[in-house]
Amino acid sequence: MNRLIQAICLILLVFSFSLSFFGELEAKTRQHRPKRPQYADIVMEAETGYILRSRSRNAYRYPASLTKMMTLYLVFQAIENGRIRLKTKLPVTALAARQPATKIGLRVGQRLRVYDAVMSLVTQSANDAAVVLAEGVGGSVPKFVRLMNKQAKALGMNRTRFRNPSGLPDKRQLTTANDMAILAHALIHHYPGFYPYFSRQSHRYAGRKMNNHNNLLDCYEGMDGIKTGYTNASGFNLASSAKQRGVRLIGIIFGGRKAASRDKQMKVILDKSFKAVRKPSVRRILAKGERRRNRADYISLPTKIAAAFPSKKKRHHKKLALAKPRVAPSAFTRKPPVNAAQNEPVWGLQIGAFGALTGAQKALEETAKNSGPLLEEAEQSLQKITMTDGSTVYRARFLGVDKKTARSVCSLLIKTGQNCIVVSGI
């Protein structure tokens, strides 16, 4: 009896301590929460991270559907590491089906292709599809959210905290314009094979055409992505990227009063920033960017890093958690690298990562056959990758093609539902 009383007292003590700790934590973060939509912006040059203009760039804001940029980052990561494929069909759970709008009307028991889910996020910003992806990749929404926060920290998004994969209202889900610029840069540079998805004007699913919410795609020169967002608390948010005369800028706006005024303001700040980068004084600064990266007028841009997904002691084929990869000494190629003699970066495309060598070989053969003359001169490469959990995958790649060919072939393959990402600097 005494032991039971002691155990109950211990539980009550731990519970009261937890309430006290989390109460203090809640009080500390509450002061940072915007009480109404508040404006913030930033424009940076994408290669160096040089900040061309900003306003309240480190102030906390609600991300709304810009949250889905991180959801997509983790999905692209999972595809690249061979844990899922674009044509993988993921189950729709009750949690996914009951998500509020915006949604594509998924029903419990349906199975949704990863490709359709990704495009639903890009165009329609579908909350039900976001949950399907989160559960399919992370195992559950809480686990996926932990991965989101782990990846955010790894990218240097130090003032961002995610609470769900969709961006639906949660007072504890906060970010900054600075952090979203980092995430936009990471999507563009870490996954160049997937980034063109963000330029798609529409996507058709189940007989329904879903138009992209990013209205600037067809009315601003060089605009090619990436995401809009809105809740009552956040106002109208926009992360965008445009390229003119070889210069790419990334712009972020939070707290627009209306979609139209937000879009107009994005045009204004991008116009001014593109004009600024053409000035000789700014061009000299950008040329010295590598030596001045630690200055306050630069954002520290992340390099592509290890997957956020934890490694497992045993590989279970039905699990979708990723392990950090390391390249094994052996690799299989059929021809010498085309550009090796010139010491130039080799462009190529990866069509998948397979658990069996024979599967990777078959995929290469079928893709080469179906691509006709486009890949005739390409090097077929099978790269053996050993994961930290001891499992092995084989990356199937075509190397030694030019950038345009790599993108064209990938685009064609993706339209047929096949995995494909553009790779460079191999």
Secondary structure as GFF3:
##gff-version 3
##sequence-region A 1 426
A	DSSP	alpha_helix	2	30	.	.	.	ID=ss1
A	DSSP	beta_strand	40	45	.	.	.	ID=ss2
A	DSSP	beta_strand	51	55	.	.	.	ID=ss3
A	DSSP	three_ten_helix	64	67	.	.	.	ID=ss4
A	DSSP	alpha_helix	68	80	.	.	.	ID=ss5
A	DSSP	beta_strand	89	91	.	.	.	ID=ss6
A	DSSP	alpha_helix	94	97	.	.	.	ID=ss7
A	DSSP	beta_strand	111	113	.	.	.	ID=ss8
A	DSSP	alpha_helix	114	123	.	.	.	ID=ss9
A	DSSP	alpha_helix	127	138	.	.	.	ID=ss10
A	DSSP	alpha_helix	141	155	.	.	.	ID=ss11
A	DSSP	alpha_helix	177	190	.	.	.	ID=ss12
A	DSSP	three_ten_helix	195	199	.	.	.	ID=ss13
A	DSSP	beta_strand	202	205	.	.	.	ID=ss14
A	DSSP	beta_strand	208	211	.	.	.	ID=ss15
A	DSSP	three_ten_helix	215	218	.	.	.	ID=ss16
A	DSSP	beta_strand	223	231	.	.	.	ID=ss17
A	DSSP	beta_strand	235	244	.	.	.	ID=ss18
A	DSSP	beta_strand	247	256	.	.	.	ID=ss19
A	DSSP	alpha_helix	259	277	.	.	.	ID=ss20
A	DSSP	alpha_helix	280	287	.	.	.	ID=ss21
A	DSSP	three_ten_helix	289	292	.	.	.	ID=ss22
A	DSSP	beta_strand	325	333	.	.	.	ID=ss23
A	DSSP	beta_strand	347	354	.	.	.	ID=ss24
A	DSSP	alpha_helix	357	371	.	.	.	ID=ss25
A	DSSP	three_ten_helix	372	375	.	.	.	ID=ss26
A	DSSP	beta_strand	379	387	.	.	.	ID=ss27
A	DSSP	beta_strand	392	401	.	.	.	ID=ss28
A	DSSP	alpha_helix	403	415	.	.	.	ID=ss29
A	DSSP	beta_strand	421	423	.	.	.	ID=ss30
###
